[in-house]
Amino acid sequence: MMVFIEIDEKEFIEFASNYEKRNFWQTAQMGTLREKKGWKKEYVAVKNAEGKIIGAAMLLSRATIFYFRIYQALRGFLIDYHNKEISTFFLKELKKYLKKKKCLYFSVDPYIPYIERDIDGNEVKDGFHNQDIIDMFLELGFLHKGFTKGFEDEVEPRWMFVLPLANKDKDTILKEMRHQTRWSIQRSLKYAIEIQELSVEELPIFAKLMDHTAGRRGFFSRDLSYYEEMYKEFGKEHIKYIVAKLNVKKWVESEKQNLLHEQEELKDVEEILAKTPDNKKHLKKRKVLLENIDMYQKKVMQAEQLLKDEGEELILVGAMFVLYGNEVIYLFSGAYEQYMQFRASYAMQWYMIQYAIDHGYTLYNFYGTSGIFDESAEDYGVYRFKCGFGGNVVELIGTFVLPVHRFWYFLYTKLKK
């Protein structure tokens, strides 16, 4: 016999932190962050006959019109959706619970894939299909908000791009990347690119980078307090702010060494040509060396000017990563556009992919994409960047809404419009 009950935070944390398919949205820490924005958190669970929790959820609510409250469960429940007996019981009892709580409506966006898709977003023949989970919600009176595409403000993306890491080593992952991405990684490492994890005291560096990127690309930028609160709630075990920076002094020295090497090579070739002036092989080699010398002279000048203007170190790109459960999530990032030539984003991503492998994570989640896979998509360039590392598109089953008090809900939605 199963029972549906409200549980305390300690009990939820104990269950959630050990649940195999846990996610960072369904955590007490995320609830605390939402409380600071006016939401109230509470926890519910299903227990079996032995009193063991077999499914749980953190619910968030806030006051709305007509003395009602709006409820939501971020990224669904910590439950086996494929076990229809447990899931159906949970949802039926949840409906009763919400009615007692004067809930106007409840929304949930389960962290569950819909159908299996490949790297290009195409459906995989004979792949998995979770229509049965959608049907279960619909049978219990939930409304499905549709198979949406694109991005909405303050709504987590329905489409993601994920690189599976299970049973793969670094060499395999690197070999499976697209040629251009491997070349870009190798190219970035030739520059003096260094990866640094920021401390909480250094977060103004990241906030400044994100403000710059938001202004350039026209999106909403969070303030410094958001990054600080995420760090303080989840800790460095789960939240990492990573930046890739150029050691300008080392870059100057590197380019000088490259120039010197080419000049030494040219001396040897000139000595051979002095004896055999018609040697086609060395005539061709001299031409290449002269072109390389000209290129490295320009690079040395560029590097020395950058050293003069910006100093010995220069932040190029940065990103916020969430490490939770079995996945590393690349949540969002910023970059200084004028330094794209250093391809530091590739160095940063490769660093974190290797970190994920070393620490036993099985998924590297590049996170949101629009679900539109042609050049008409606003994020097409970013999507192609993610594709270069290998992986596949993940389409989640979407958002469901349960009108608990139907009359007032539909009146509310009309008033909202």
Residue pairs with C-beta under 8 A, 6 or more apart in sequence:
1 48
1 49
2 46
2 47
2 48
2 49
2 54
2 86
2 89
3 46
3 47
4 44
4 45
4 46
4 89
4 90
4 93
4 94
4 96
4 97
5 44
5 45
5 47
6 42
6 43
6 44
6 45
6 97
7 43
7 44
7 45
7 53
7 56
8 43
9 28
9 43
11 43
11 45
11 53
12 28
12 43
12 45
12 56
12 58
13 27
13 28
15 45
15 53
15 56
15 78
16 22
16 26
16 27
16 28
16 56
16 58
16 78
19 56
19 78
20 326
21 78
21 111
21 325
21 326
22 78
22 324
22 325
23 75
23 111
23 324
23 325
24 30
24 234
24 238
24 322
24 324
24 325
24 329
25 74
25 75
25 111
25 156
26 57
26 58
26 73
26 74
26 75
26 76
26 77
26 78
27 58
27 234
27 324
28 41
28 58
29 233
29 234
30 58
30 74
30 233
31 39
31 41
31 58
31 60
32 41
32 233
33 229
33 230
33 233
34 41
34 60
35 41
36 229
38 62
39 60
39 61
39 62
40 60
40 61
40 62
41 58
41 59
41 60
42 58
42 59
42 61
43 56
43 57
43 58
43 59
44 56
44 57
44 59
44 94
44 97
45 53
45 55
45 56
45 57
46 53
46 54
46 55
46 56
46 79
46 86
46 89
46 90
46 93
47 53
47 54
48 54
54 79
54 80
54 86
55 77
55 78
55 79
55 80
55 86
55 87
55 90
56 77
56 78
56 79
57 73
57 76
57 77
57 78
57 79
57 94
58 73
58 74
59 71
59 72
59 73
60 71
60 72
60 73
60 74
61 69
61 70
61 71
61 72
61 101
61 103
62 69
62 70
63 69
64 70
64 104
64 412
65 104
65 412
65 415
66 104
66 408
66 412
67 102
68 102
68 103
68 104
68 405
68 408
69 101
69 102
69 103
69 104
70 103
70 104
70 105
70 106
70 107
71 98
71 101
71 103
71 105
71 106
71 107
72 106
72 107
72 108
73 106
73 107
73 108
74 109
74 156
75 109
75 110
75 111
75 156
76 108
76 109
76 110
76 111
76 112
77 90
77 108
77 110
79 86
79 87
79 90
80 86
80 87
81 87
81 110
81 112
81 130
81 133
81 136
82 132
82 133
84 132
84 136
87 133
87 136
88 136
88 140
91 136
91 137
91 140
92 140
94 106
95 140
95 141
95 402
95 404
98 106
98 402
98 404
99 404
99 405
103 404
103 405
104 403
104 404
104 405
104 408
104 409
104 412
105 401
105 402
105 403
105 404
105 405
105 409
105 412
106 401
106 402
106 404
107 399
107 400
107 401
107 402
108 399
108 400
108 402
109 155
109 156
109 158
109 396
109 398
109 399
109 400
110 133
110 396
110 397
110 400
111 396
112 130
112 133
112 396
112 397
113 128
113 130
113 394
113 395
113 396
113 397
114 129
114 130
114 131
114 134
114 147
114 395
114 396
114 397
114 398
115 123
115 124
115 127
115 128
115 129
115 130
115 395
116 123
116 124
116 127
116 128
116 129
116 392
117 123
117 124
117 127
117 392
117 393
117 394
117 395
118 124
118 392
118 393
119 387
119 390
119 391
119 392
119 393
120 373
120 387
120 393
121 371
121 373
121 393
130 397
133 397
134 144
134 397
134 398
137 144
137 400
138 144
140 402
141 402
141 403
142 400
142 401
142 402
143 400
143 401
143 402
143 403
144 398
144 399
144 400
145 398
145 399
145 400
145 401
146 398
147 158
147 395
147 398
148 158
148 371
148 398
148 399
149 158
149 159
149 370
149 371
149 372
150 370
150 371
150 372
150 378
151 157
151 368
151 370
151 378
151 379
153 220
155 399
156 368
157 367
157 368
157 369
157 370
158 371
158 395
158 396
158 398
158 399
159 368
159 369
159 370
159 371
159 393
159 394
159 395
159 396
160 365
160 366
160 367
160 368
160 369
160 393
160 394
160 396
161 365
161 366
161 367
161 369
161 383
161 386
161 387
161 391
161 392
161 393
161 394
162 327
162 363
162 364
162 365
162 366
162 391
162 392
162 393
162 394
163 173
163 353
163 363
163 364
163 365
163 366
163 389
163 390
163 391
164 362
164 363
164 364
164 391
164 392
165 173
165 353
165 356
165 357
165 361
165 362
165 363
165 364
166 362
166 363
168 176
168 357
169 357
170 353
170 354
170 357
173 353
173 357
173 389
173 390
174 182
174 185
176 390
177 185
177 388
177 389
177 390
178 387
178 388
178 389
178 390
180 388
181 346
181 388
181 389
184 343
184 346
184 388
185 343
185 346
185 347
185 350
187 343
187 346
188 342
188 343
188 344
188 346
188 347
189 347
190 254
191 246
191 251
191 254
191 342
191 343
191 344
192 246
192 247
192 248
192 249
192 250
192 251
192 254
193 244
193 245
193 246
193 247
193 316
193 342
193 344
193 347
194 244
194 245
194 246
194 247
195 242
195 243
195 244
195 347
195 348
195 351
196 242
196 243
196 244
196 245
197 236
197 240
197 241
197 242
198 205
198 206
198 241
198 242
198 243
198 318
200 228
200 231
200 232
202 241
203 224
203 227
203 228
203 231
203 241
204 224
205 243
205 315
205 318
206 227
206 241
206 243
206 318
206 320
206 334
207 222
207 223
207 224
207 227
209 243
209 315
209 317
209 318
209 334
209 335
209 336
210 221
210 222
210 318
210 332
210 334
211 221
212 334
212 336
213 221
213 333
213 334
213 335
214 220
214 221
214 334
215 221
216 337
227 241
227 320
230 239
230 320
231 239
231 241
234 322
234 324
237 323
238 322
238 323
238 324
239 320
239 321
239 322
239 323
240 320
240 321
240 323
240 352
241 318
241 319
241 320
241 321
242 318
242 319
242 321
242 348
242 351
242 352
243 315
243 316
243 317
243 318
243 348
244 315
244 316
244 317
244 318
244 344
244 345
244 347
244 348
244 351
245 313
245 314
245 315
245 316
245 344
246 306
246 313
246 314
246 316
246 339
246 342
246 344
247 312
247 313
248 303
248 306
248 307
248 310
248 311
248 312
248 313
248 314
249 307
249 312
251 303
251 306
252 300
252 303
252 304
252 307
255 296
255 299
255 300
255 303
256 300
258 296
258 299
259 293
259 296
259 297
259 299
259 300
262 289
262 292
262 293
262 296
263 293
265 289
266 286
266 289
266 290
266 293
269 282
269 285
269 286
269 289
270 286
272 279
272 282
273 279
273 282
273 283
273 286
276 282
306 314
314 339
315 336
316 335
316 336
316 339
316 342
316 344
317 333
317 334
317 335
317 336
317 344
317 345
317 348
318 333
318 334
318 335
318 348
319 330
319 331
319 332
319 333
319 334
319 348
319 352
320 331
320 332
320 333
321 328
321 329
321 330
321 331
321 352
322 328
322 329
322 331
323 329
323 356
323 359
323 361
326 361
326 362
326 363
327 361
327 362
327 363
327 364
327 365
328 352
328 355
328 356
328 361
328 363
328 364
328 365
329 365
329 367
330 349
330 352
330 364
330 365
330 366
330 367
331 367
332 367
333 345
335 344
335 345
345 385
349 389
352 364
353 364
353 389
356 364
364 389
364 391
366 386
366 389
366 391
368 379
369 379
369 382
369 383
369 386
369 393
370 377
370 378
370 379
370 383
371 393
371 395
372 379
372 380
373 380
373 383
373 393
374 380
377 383
403 409
403 410
